[in-house]
Amino acid sequence: MSKQIATADTCNTSRRSLMKATGVAVAAMSMIPAATATQALAQTSSWDKVFPKSDNVDHQKVSFKNRYGITLAGDLYLPKKRGNEPLAALAVGGPFGAVKEQSSGLYAQTMAERGFVTLAFDPSYTGESGGEPRNIASPDINTEDFSAAVDYLGLQSVVDRERIGVIGICGWGGMALNAVAADKRVKAVVASTMYDMTRVMSKGYNDSVTLEQRGQTLVQLSQQRWRDAEKGNPAYGPVSLELKGGEPQFVVEYADYYKTPRGFHPRAVNSNASWSLTTPLSFMNMPILTYIAEISPRPVLLIHGEKAHSRYFSETAFATAAEPKELMIIPDANHTDLYDQMDKIPFDRIGEFFGQHLA
């Protein structure tokens, strides 16, 4: 039975670049240095998360390949107190433009404290994962990344492969729903402060982009391909979230996470780099939430902040999804509150949800 509950929220894709790429203009922007795949896979061995390490969890760095042969880097978290029986497991990804040392790692470690084996991972082409050129995204490949994480978890002796769930945060909330719709191995899914990146890139915020504007954007992106082809490498926008003043409040909130000690990480696209200018191209023609009703009869839990600018993404997904489904609205929370605010992220409910459905 569906429930909509009120209780106690960057997808930043270089916000200026995204807004331009979704209906205003895509300006020709200068190149920024891009890490090589070799550099990306030189994983750090020290604890370099933006959150403190838990004394109740064992942690190890891991790597695995997706279906396209790209090597993904991950952090595996296991509860210290675990018996000999295989445990339920969770693959955790997001937000869009973040790395596993940020929000997804916090979610993963917290759920490991609650008895789950968890895997937070960097998407293809970002963070410590492989893939060239750097800092590009794909609705297909990034959906596959989730299933590759499920592959990895299901091969571990400590994991019961019949009890695997998924958590997607922000733009990876949409990817998670898309992955679970197709990947019938996953038994339950949570999408927290969810973005549908294909919708926002194609239609703009609140679906404000006209058909004419969409066509103009595609013309500009197509022309950018000529410039990239002539140079032999992609062009990038300016470093994300370098505020000049006058930005919308939600952009200020993103900067408060990604550009301050609260959430800054040097490998995160949103903290220290930007996406390629042509990243929106594949997103604009591939609506990823088309088949989310096919997640049923497996359960869906959508969590969003009451004051989040992005709340409509979860409300639309909730209306489209089939039973069993639940929409949880967190009072007085904005979009980024659900990245790291422990008093607002409903971990008790998330634990109950997976405890029930991965039993």
N, C-alpha and C positions, 0 to 999 in steps of 0.2 A: 504494500500500500504506500502510495507516495505521501511524503510529509514535507512541509515547509516550516522550518523551525527558526525562531529568533532566539539567539543566546548571546552570554558574555563575549584587512584584507590586509625587471622591467622588461616588463616586456618591452622595455625600451629597445627599439631597434635603431638607435640613434634617433631620438624622437623627432628632431627637426627633419632628418632625412626621410623618416617614415611618413610624416605628414605631407612632405613634398611629394613623396612617391605614391601617395594615395589621393591625388586630386589637385594638387597645386602646381608643382613643377619639380622636375629632377634636374638640379643644376649640375653643371660640370664641376666636379670637386677634385682636389689634389689627391695624389697617392699618399698612403701612409705605409710604413714598413710592415711587411707581413712575415710572421714566423714560418719557418719551414716545418715540414712534418717531422723531421728528425728532432728539431728543437721541441716541438710539441710533445713528443713521446719521451723526452728525458724527464720522467716524473720525479717530483720532489719526494724525498724520503722523510723530511721533517714535517711536523704538524704545522700547517700554514693556513688553517681555516679561519674564518672570521668569527667563529664561536668557540668556546672553551671545550677541551676534550673531556668526555665523561669518564669517570672512574669505574663505571658499571658496564663498559662496553669495550670489546676488543676491536681493533681497527687494523686493516691492512690495505695496501695499494694493490690493485689488480688491473689486468688488461684482457680484452677479448675482441673478437672481430665480428662485425655485422655482416649481413648477407652480401654487401657490396665489397667486402674485403678490406674495409677501413678498420683500423685498430682503435678501439675506444679505451679510454682510461677511466678507471672507477675507484671508488672507496667502498670497501666491504666492511660493514659493521655487524658484529655478533654480540649478543648478550653474554656477559662473563659467566653468569649462572645459567648454564644450559646442561641438560642431561644428555643421554645417548640417543634419544629419539630425534629424527629429522624435524625441523621447525618450519613453520610458515614463513614466507619470504616476500619482500616488497622491492620492486624496482622504482626508483625515485628520480625524476628529472625536472629541470626548470630552475628558475624562470628563463624566458627567451633572452639570450644574450648574457646569461650568468654562467658561472662555473660551479662545479661540485663542492667547492670550498665555501660556498655561500648558502643560500636557502635550502637547496636540495640536500646538502650534507647535514644541515640542522634537522630537517625532517627525518632523514635516515637515521641519524644517531639517536634521536628522541624515540623513534619507533623501535630501535634495537634495545633501548632501555626497557621497553615494554614487552620484550620477548620475541621479536621478529628478527630474522636475518634480513639485512637491508643492503641495497646497492645504489649509491648515488654515482652518477656518471656524467662525463662531459660529452656533449653531442659531437657528432662528426664535424670536422673542420674548425673546432674551437677548443680552448683550454689546452689540456694535455693530450687530447685525442688527436688522431691522425687525420689526413685528408688535406689536399691542396687544390686550389689556393685557400688561404686561411680566411676565416670570418665570413663564410657564406652559409646559407641555410637552405633547406629543401623540405617541403612538406612530406615528400615520399621518403627520403633518406632519414630524416629525423623521426618519422613514425617508425621506420625500420629499427632505429637505434633502441627504441623501447623493447621491441621483440628480441633484439640481440641481447639485451640485458636479461630478459626472461630466459633465453637460451643458456646464458652463463649461470644464472641462479639454479636452473633445473639440473645442471651437471654437477652441482656441489653435493657431497655426501651429507652435509649438515642440513640440506634443504629437502623438504617434501615437495616434489614437483607438481603434485596435485593441489597444492595450497599456496599459489603465487598470486599476489595482487600488484597493483600499480598505483603510484601517486604521481600526478602531474601538477606542476605549479605554474601559474601565469600562462605564457604561451605554450608551455608544455602540458598544461591541462588539456588544451585542444588536441595536441598530439597524442596524449594518453587515451582520450576517448576514441580517437581514430584508430589507434593501435589495438585497443581492446575490442572494438567492433569487429575487426578482422581476425585477431589472434584469440582463438577459442580456448587456449590453455589458461588464460588469465581468468580468475574466478571473481574478482571484484575490483572496482576502480574508484579512486578519489581524485577529483579535480578541484584544486584550491586556487582561489582568486583568478579564475580561468580567463584566458584570451583565446578567441578564434583568430589566429594570425592570418588565415586566408581571407576571412571576412574583412578585417580591418585594413589589410593591404589592398583589397579590391574595392571596398566601398567606403573607406574612411571611418572615422569615429562616428558612431550613431548613424551609420549608413548614409552619410551626408554627401558622398561623391555622386555626381551625375554621370550618366552614360557618356556624355561628351567629355567630361573631365577624365573619366577612365580611359577613353580612347586617346586623349592627349598624353596621358601618362605612359601608356603603352608605346606610343610613337617615340616619346623621349627615351624610354628604356631601350627600345629597339635601336635607336641611334647610338645610345651609349655602348651597345654591343659592338658597333663598328669601331668606336674609339678603343675599346678594350682589345679587340682583335688586332688592330693596327699596332698597339703597344705590346701585345703579347702577354698582358696581365691585367687584372681587373682594377678599376678605380674605386676608391673608397671616399666616404664623406669625412668631415672633421671628427675629431675625437668626441665621443658621446657625452652629452650632458654638461658641456661647458656653458653654463648659463650666462646670459648677457643682460637679463632683466626683462620683465614683462611676459615670461612664459606662463602657460596655464598651470594651475595649482598642481595637477597630477604630475607634470614634468618636474616641478619643484620637489614633490614627494619622491620621485625616482632619484633625483640628485641627492636627496637627503639620505638615501640608502647607499647608492652606488659610489658616490663621490666623497663620502665621509668615513671615518673609522668604523662606523656602524656596519658597513657592508663592502667597503672598497676592497677589490682584489686585483692585482696587476694583470692577471690573465683573463679577466672578464671583459667581453666586448663592451658592455655598458659602463664599465669603470674606466677603461684605459685604451679603447680602440673604437672601431665602427664597422658596420657591415659593408660589404661591397654594394655599389650603387645599383647593380642589377639583381640583387637578392629578391626584390619583390616579384620578379617576372613569373616564376613558377607558382608562387602563392596566389597570384591573381586569377588563375584559371583552374585551380584545384580545390574546391570547397571541401575541407576535411571532415566536416560534421554531417555530411549527407546521410551516412548510414548508422548514426549512433543508436537509433531504435533497435538495431540488431545486436546491441550489447545484451539486451534482455534474452533470457531470464536472469542473467547475472546482474547484481545490484550496482547502482551508481550513486555516489554521494558527491554533491556539488556544494562547495563552501565559498561564500563571498562576503565581503564587507558591506555593511549598510550604506556607507558613504563613498564606496569605490566608484570611480568614473566608469569602470569596466563591468559593473554589476549586470548590465543587460546581456552580456555574453552568457553568463550562467543561467539567467532567467530564460533566455531563448533555448539554450541546450536542455534545460529541465522540461520545457514544454514539448520539445521534440523527442526526448528520450522516452522509452517505454518502461513500464513497471518491471521490477521494483526500483524506485528512485526516491531521492531525498534532496531537498535544497535547504541548506542551513545558512541563514543570514546572520552575520555577527554584528550586533549593535555597536554603533559609533566607531566602526573600523573602516579605514580607507584601503586602497588596493595593496600598498606595500606593508601595511600592518601585518598582513598574513605571510609576509616573507620571514619575519623573525621575532615578532612580539609574542613572547611566551604566554602572556596573560590574555591574548586574544585568539591565538591559534587553538582550535578546539581539539587538542591531542587526545583528551579523554574520549570524545565521541569517535575520533578516527580509530583509536584503539578498540573501542567497542565494536565498531563497524567491521573491521577486519577480523577481530576475535570471533565474531558471529559467523561471518561468511567464508572465512578460511579455516573453520573448525574441522 
